[in-house]
Amino acid sequence: LLAAPDKIASLSYLAADSRYSFFSEELGDIYLNHAQAEELIPLQPDLVLNSQFSATSAVNLLEGFGYPTKTLGFPATLQQAFQQIQEVAALLGEVERGEALIRQMQSRINAVRESLSGLENLSAVFYANNGFSFGSNTLRDDFLTSLGLRNLAAEQGLSGSGKLALERLISGNPDYLLVDQPLLQHPVLKSYFPAERIIVLPDTLFQCAGPSMIDAYEIILRSIEMNR
């Protein structure tokens, strides 16, 4: 959202971790912090952004010293993501850039949705290590339903994130299994889900509800069209 990258005084060290960050290879020489107030005060930031449940002590200390802070929630829908982009853009004085980013996301995502028709009777589920999945009231659920896909985890009663038993997964027989890694090690999963029913969608695409969502939509488009 910032016209000049040098306006970013610092980012969390997690921004450089490819397991969590979509932009880990694009950071350049931006200073990385470990959420310690003593790291940030010398930078004299005009605005400090943090997320819910993180760096609470540091944020309280910074607020005590008069630094403006803003705690951001975790969007559970694409619309909430757009609202958060607008909110941050306003804080940065970059309203027009925020609106341009939203239009870009909407345009490319709508193009995918128009290309993927006839999915209404199909189901999908996100499935990770130890049976971890995402049910209703999550960004991944909104992602699936926006494409017309039924979310098996939500249909099985899972709200938020949590475990989905292997037996319930198999009995639900989803049309698509969405995984973070390309290889399935569990012998039961390998026997039930041939390659054409598996779509690899890296977790980093959903860690932050921003431009990375475009990639998620375009990857699933390519994967489904390839196997139709």
N, C-alpha and C positions, 0 to 999 in steps of 0.2 A: 504493500500500500504506500510505501514511502518512495518518493521520486529519487531520493539520494540514499543509497545503502549506507553511506557513512553516518547517517543520522541514527543508525542502530548502535547504541553504546555497548550493548552486551546481550547475549542470549544464554539460555540455560545450556549446560554441557550436554543435555539430552538432545539438543538440536544437532549435535555431531554424531549421534548414535544411529546408525542405519536401521536398527531394529525398531526405532520409534519415529524417526524423522524422515519425512518425504524430501526435505531439502538438505540432507546431511552432506551432500557433495557440492553444495553451492554456497558455503559459508564464507569462503575466502579467509581473511584474517580477523574476522569479528571476534572480539574478546568473549570467552565463555566463562560463565560463573557457576557456582555451586550453591546458589540461593543463600548466600551469607551477606548480611547487611554491610559488613565491613568491606566487602568486595565492590559493592555498588555505590556507596556514599562518595568515594573519591571520583567517580564518574560524573557526579552531579546531574543525574538524569532529570528530564522534565516530566517524564511519565514512567511509571513502573507497572507492567502488566504481569499478573500471575493468575493461576487457575485455582479453582476450588480445592481445598484440602492440601495445598502445597505451600511451603515456605511461610507459614502463618506467622511464626515468630519474627522472621526477617521483615515481613510486610508491616507488622505492627510497629516494629522499631523504626522503619523508614517513615511511616505515617507520623510517628512521634517527633521526628526531625523535620516534618513539614513537606515531605516529598509526596506529590500526587500519585496515588495508586488506584488500580482498577482490577477487581477480581472478576474473571470471566468464567462462565459456566461451561458445561459440555452439551452442545446442541444435540438433540435427539432426532431432529428432522432437518431436511435441506432448507426449509423456510427459516428455521431457527438459525441455521448457519448464515444465511443471507442477512438476517437481522443483526447477528454478531459482527459481521463484516461492516455493516453500516455503522454500528456503534463504535468500533475501533477506528474506522475511517474518520468519524466525526471527532474523536478524541485527538487524532493526529492532524486535524485540519486538512484532510484529504478526501472530502466528501465525493468529489467528482471521480477520483480514482477508485473509490469504493464502489460507486454505482457502475463504473465501467467494468470492474472485475465481476460484479454480479451479473451484468448483461452477458459477458463472455461465458460465464459458467452456465447460465440459463440457456443460451443459444446452443452450446455444444451438447449439453445434457438433453435438451428437447430433441435435438437431431437424433440422438441415440434412441430415445423413447419412441420416436416416430418410425424408426427403422425396425424396432423390435415389436412386432405385432403378433398377436395370437399366443401370448404367454399366460393368459388369464387362467387356464386350467392346469398350469404347471406349478410345481413347488420347488423350493430350494432351501438350503440351510447352510449357515456358516458352522464349520466344525473344526476345532483345534485340538491341541494336545489335552489329554485327560478328559475328553468329552466336553470341552468348553464351547459354549455356543451363545447366541444372542437372540433374545426373544422380543416381545413387544416393548415399546418405549425406548428403542435404541436407534442409533443412526443407521445401523445395518438393516434393521427391520424396515425403516422408511425407504432405504435404498431399494430393497426387494419389492416392496409394495408399489413404489413409484414406477416400476417396470411391469407391473401387473402380475408379478410372481407371488405365490403364497409362501409365507415363511413358516416352515414346518415347526421350528422351535416355538414360535408364538402360538401356533395351533395346538402344540402339546402343552400349553399353559405356562411356558417360561416367560417371565417378565423381567426385563433388564438382562444382564449377563449372568451366566451360571452353567451348571452342568446339564447336559442332555444325555441320558443313559443310552448306551449303544443299542440296547434292545428296542428302545423307543425310536431311535433313528432308523433302524432296519425295518421295523414294522410300519413306520411312516413312509418308507420308500420314496424319498424325494427325487425329483427328476434331475436335480443338480446338487452336487456337493461342492461347497466353496471352501477352499483351504488356503492357508498362508504359504505352505511349502508344496512344491510339485510332487513329492513322493509320499505315498501312504505306506506306513510300515505295518499297520495292524492287518493281520491276515483276513479277518472277517470283512473289513472295509474294502480290501483289495479284491475280494471275491464278489462283493455286491456292487461295486462301483467301477465299471470300465472307464478307460481314459476319456471317452467322449462325454461322460457325465460329470467329470471333475473340472472345475474352473479354479485356477490359481489367482487369488486376489490378495496381494500383500497387505498385512495389517497396517502398514504405514499409510496406506491410502485413506484409512478411517481414523487415525489417531487424532488428527485435527480436521475439523469440518471446514475445509477451504478448497483451493484449486485442485488439490489432489483428488477430490471427488470426481473431477472430469475424467481422470485416468481410469477410475473404477468403472464408470459407465462405459467407456470406450473399450476396455479390456473385455468386459462381459459381452458386449456386442460382437467383438471379433470371435470370441470363443463359441458363442451360440451359433453364429452364422457359419462358422467353419464346420460344425457338426450337424447342420440341418440337412 
